[in-house]
Amino acid sequence: MKGKPDSKAALQEAWEEAGLAKIKGSVERIGTYFYEKAYRKSKNKPVFVKTYLAEAKTFKTKFPEAGQRKLKWVKPKRAAKMVKEPSLRQTFKDLAKNKL
């Protein structure tokens, strides 16, 4: 997001996509990964993603993308089994082992 530090953009995305309203403490960058984003009217484009860790204090049930998302809260070990991107999978595995 132009004009926002990466950590603030991550919190904005967490609000829009999952309803994260408040956090405890700081936001910490914990990893990166790449993927190909598919577009309907143009070619796929590579995307570089920075991942952040934040401890949730409150969530809201009404948030911008609530109707587009089905939320399922899982532990990092389970999350590692649910994602395709190898780097993101490793980030979740490291979280599960308390390496991050």
C-alpha positions, -999 to +999 in steps of 0.1 A: +000+000+000+015+032-011+023+056+017+021+030+045+049+012+062+048-025+055+037-035+090+008-010+089-002-023+055-002-059+069-025-048+098-048-031+072-050-063+052-056-083+084-086-060+092-100-061+057-096-099+052-101-113+087-115-086+110-085-080+132-094-049+151-067-045+178-034-061+185-013-067+216+023-054+214+042-049+182+040-063+147+070-085+137+081-095+102+086-132+101+091-142+065+086-137+028+073-158-001+065-154-038+035-166-058+019-161-092-013-140-089-039-149-115-058-122-132-090-126-154-081-102-181-043-103-182-013-126-176-003-139-142+021-117-124+047-126-097+040-112-063+065-108-034+048-111+000+061-102+034+045-120+063+040-105+097+031-118+132+007-099+154-010-111+186-047-104+182-065-085+210-099-082+193-117-093+162-149-080+146-174-101+128-183-074+104-153-064+083-148-053+046-143-088+031-165-108+055-188-120+028-159-132+007-140-151+033-146-183+054-124-180+084-109-210+102-085-204+130-059-231+132-025-237+149+006-230+129+014-268+125-021-273+108-017-241+088+016-254+073-004-284+059-030-261+044-008-238+022+009-244-011+038-220-011+069-238+004+083-206+020+050-198+037+047-235+048+082-232+064+072-200+082+043-218+098+065-248+107+090-225+123+062-208+143+050-242+154+085-250+167+088-216+184+117-207+161+102-173+153 
